[in-house]
Amino acid sequence: MPDEVTNFEQLQLQLIRHLQGLVRSGAITERSLARATGISQPHLHNVLKGKRLLSLEKADQVLYYLRIEVADLLASGSRENTGPE
């Protein structure tokens, strides 16, 4: 667990960074993620571009679909916080 305080906004941003990485690597497409989670593709695109945020309900749907737990985001966040972005 990271030494610093983590809040919901930081968790949301960590989830978005994770999704950006999946899309960049080709592991998933915006369209397939949108369809699987019930999020409109334009909204998801804006989320991935940093213009919008996910509601808690939609964030939960993404986590469920990708089989990611909040603890996974915390763990990846602590690894990513070790260097500059």
Residue, then its C-alpha position, 0 to 999 in steps of 0.5 A: m500500500p502506498d505511503e501517501v493518502t489515496n482518495f477516490e479521485q486518485l483511484q479514478l485517475q489510476l483506473i483511467r491510466h490503466l485503461q489508457g495503457l490497455v487501449r494503447s497496447g491493443a489489449i482492448t479497444e474503446r469500442s469493445l470496452a464501451r459495449a461491454t460496460g454500457i458506457s457510450q463510446p464517445h463518453l469513454h473516449n472523453v474519459l480516456k482523453g482526460k476530459r470527463l470522469l466515470s461515475l462510481e457506478k460506471a467505474d465499478q462496471v469497468l472494474y468488474y468487466l476487467r476483473i480488477e480490484v481496487a487493491d490492484l489499482l493501489a498496488s499499481g499506483s504505488r509502483e507508478n508513483t516511484g518515478p516521474e510521469 
